[in-house]
Amino acid sequence: MKLGKHKDFFILKDYHEITDYEVEYKVLSCFLEEGELLLFNGGVITSYNNCNQFIRDRLVFEDDEWIDFFPPDEDCDLESKTSWYFATNKDEVIQALRYNGLFSCVVVMKGRELSERSFELFHLEEDYGSSLYIREKIPGLFTNMVLPRIKEIMPVE
């Protein structure tokens, strides 16, 4: 995997080379400190009843803050709520990845607001495969804490 940087994002290029959910879980776990959760974006929901049971059982926020790699389209309904659901252990993270392999998620301390996130992660498809885009709230947190952990799992150039 190769590390790049673009504007305020770090990029793990060739993220599609991770073909094992257990390895992907290990990579995502590198972003977590004690007491932190991965909150996955469950998409826009119009009602509680129309979302997947897995999401419904883990729903923690319905928020209208725009958290995405791409800016909103002009015709985007920003009044719509986005669902955010937690995944606290390996099985739940793997289920979330199976539900949406091209995910967006945030890292937040349990019990805190979505705005207090430490990382935003976006797995995006590109012409040559896919990459993981990473935005950190505290400068240096990714390179000093997370990247060394990831390098213990797999080579990163």
C-alpha positions in Angstrom: 0.0 0.0 0.0 1.2 3.5 -0.7 0.7 6.6 1.5 -0.2 9.9 -0.2 -1.5 13.3 0.9 -4.0 15.6 -0.9 -5.2 18.8 0.7 -6.3 17.9 4.2 -6.5 14.1 3.6 -4.0 11.3 3.9 -4.6 8.6 1.4 -3.9 4.9 1.7 -3.7 4.0 -2.0 -4.4 0.5 -3.2 -6.7 -0.1 -0.3 -8.6 -2.6 -2.5 -5.6 -5.0 -2.0 -7.1 -5.8 1.4 -9.3 -8.7 0.5 -9.8 -10.1 4.0 -12.3 -8.6 6.3 -10.3 -9.6 9.3 -7.3 -7.6 8.0 -9.5 -4.6 7.2 -10.8 -4.8 10.8 -7.3 -4.7 12.1 -6.5 -1.7 10.0 -9.6 0.2 11.2 -8.8 -0.8 14.8 -5.5 1.1 14.5 -7.5 4.3 14.6 -9.1 3.5 17.9 -8.0 4.5 21.4 -9.6 3.1 24.5 -13.2 4.1 24.8 -13.5 5.1 21.1 -16.0 3.7 18.6 -16.3 3.4 14.8 -19.5 5.0 13.7 -20.5 4.0 10.2 -22.6 6.2 7.9 -25.8 4.3 7.3 -27.1 6.7 4.7 -30.1 9.0 4.6 -33.1 7.5 6.3 -36.6 8.8 5.9 -37.9 6.7 8.8 -36.6 4.5 11.5 -38.5 1.5 10.0 -36.9 1.7 6.6 -33.3 1.0 7.6 -31.6 -2.4 7.9 -32.2 -4.2 11.3 -28.4 -4.3 11.9 -28.3 -0.5 11.6 -31.5 0.0 13.6 -30.1 -2.0 16.5 -27.0 0.1 16.6 -28.3 3.5 15.6 -26.8 6.3 17.8 -27.2 9.5 15.7 -29.4 10.9 13.1 -27.6 14.0 12.2 -27.8 16.6 9.5 -24.1 17.6 9.6 -22.5 17.0 6.2 -19.6 14.5 6.7 -18.5 13.2 3.4 -15.4 13.3 1.1 -17.3 15.2 -1.6 -19.1 18.5 -1.0 -22.9 18.3 -1.3 -24.5 18.7 -4.6 -26.5 21.8 -5.2 -29.8 19.9 -5.2 -28.8 17.8 -2.1 -31.4 17.9 0.6 -29.3 18.9 3.6 -32.4 18.8 5.8 -32.3 15.0 5.5 -30.9 13.1 8.4 -28.0 10.7 8.0 -27.9 7.7 10.2 -24.8 6.8 12.1 -24.4 3.4 13.8 -21.8 1.9 16.0 -19.7 -1.2 15.5 -17.9 -2.1 18.7 -16.2 -5.4 18.1 -14.7 -7.4 15.3 -17.9 -9.2 14.3 -19.9 -5.9 14.1 -17.2 -4.1 12.1 -17.0 -7.0 9.7 -20.8 -7.0 9.4 -20.7 -3.2 8.7 -18.1 -3.8 6.0 -20.2 -6.5 4.4 -23.2 -4.2 4.4 -21.2 -1.4 2.7 -17.7 -2.1 1.5 -17.3 1.4 0.2 -17.9 2.9 3.6 -17.5 6.2 5.4 -17.1 6.2 9.1 -15.8 8.4 11.9 -14.0 7.6 15.1 -15.6 9.1 18.2 -15.3 8.6 22.0 -18.3 6.6 23.3 -21.0 9.0 24.6 -19.6 12.0 22.7 -21.2 14.0 19.9 -20.5 13.4 16.3 -18.8 16.8 16.0 -16.1 15.5 18.5 -14.8 12.9 16.1 -11.0 12.3 15.9 -10.9 10.8 12.4 -13.1 10.7 9.3 -12.5 7.7 7.0 -13.8 7.3 3.4 -13.2 4.2 1.3 -13.6 5.4 -2.2 -13.6 3.6 -5.5 -11.2 5.1 -8.1 -10.2 4.3 -11.7 -7.4 1.9 -10.6 -9.1 0.3 -7.5 -9.9 2.0 -4.3 -8.2 4.1 -1.6 -8.9 5.0 2.0 -9.0 8.8 2.6 -8.3 9.9 6.1 -9.0 13.3 7.7 -7.6 13.8 11.2 -8.9 16.4 13.7 -5.6 16.8 15.5 -2.6 17.3 13.2 0.0 14.6 13.5 -2.3 12.1 15.1 -2.4 9.9 12.0 1.3 9.9 11.3 2.4 9.6 14.9 -0.1 7.1 16.3 -2.1 5.3 13.6 0.4 4.9 10.7 3.0 3.0 12.9 0.2 0.6 14.0 -0.9 0.0 10.4 2.8 -0.7 9.4 2.8 -3.5 11.9 0.0 -5.2 9.9 1.1 -4.5 6.4 3.8 -2.6 4.4 3.1 1.0 3.6 5.4 3.0 1.4 
